[in-house]
Amino acid sequence: MRSAKIHLDCGQLREPTAASIDQIARLQLALRRRGCKLELRNADPYLLELIGFVGLGAVLRVESRRQSKQRKQLCRVEEEGELDDPAIG
């Protein structure tokens, strides 16, 4: 017996909150208990980031989809020179 996939269209969810994530997680749990799988559609990148931030990415089986180039830019630190420390003088 194949499990059914339920598609949740998240396109209208403009400003997701922790409460939104809670509702999605509860829906996913209820569907899993009935042998179904939840699949998010049209999920905003912010929603995916928020799901990952609260630690439910693996539970909801979603992954933020930033490109590796963007990740590098977010983690990059630029050094322009040394800071003078007057206490060391």
N, C-alpha and C positions, 0 to 999 in steps of 0.2 A: 504494500500500500504506500503510495507516494504522499508526502506531506504537501499540503496546499501552501502556496505563497500568497500572502496578503500584501498588497502594495499600498503604502501610506503616502499620499501626495502632500509634501511639506511646503509646496510652493507658496501657499497663502500665509505661512508662518513667518511674518516679517521681523518680529523682535523676540526671538526665543529666550526663555528664561529657565531657571532651574525647575520651575513648576511644569514647563513644557516638556523638559527632559524626563521628569518624574512620570508624567502621563504616558509618554512614549515607552518608557521602560516598563510600566505596569501593563500596557497593552501588549508589549512583546512577551512578557511573562505569561499573561493569560492565553495568548495564542500558542506559545510553546507547550503549555500544559494540554492543549487540545491537538497537539501534533502539527501545528502550522508554523510557518516562518514569516516574519515581518521583514519587508523590504522597503526602505525609505526611497522615495522618488522626489526629484526636484528639491533636494535638500540644499539650503544655502550654506556656503562655506563656513559662515559664522556658527550655524547650528552644528555642523560637524566638529568644529573646534571646541564648542561648548561641551558636546558629548564626550570628547576626548579629555577635556579639562576636568570634568567631574568623575572621570575614570570608568565610564560606561562604554567606551569604544569597543572593547572586546565582547561585552555582553550584548550590545546592540549590533555587533558585527559591522561597524562602520569605521572608516579611516579617513582622516583629513587628507585631502588630495592637493596639497601644495606642491608645486614643482620644486625640484632640488635647488634650482637657481634662487628661488625665493627664500628657501630655508637658509641658504648661505648668507643672503643679504640680511636676514633677520638676526643672525648670530654674529655678524661681522663687527669687529671692533677696530676702529681706526686710531692710530697713534700719530699725533702731530708733533710731539716734542716732549722733553722732560719737564716735569713740574719742579719748580724751585721750592725747597723746604727751608724756610728761614730758621727753623729750630735746629738744623744740622750745621750751621755755619761756623 
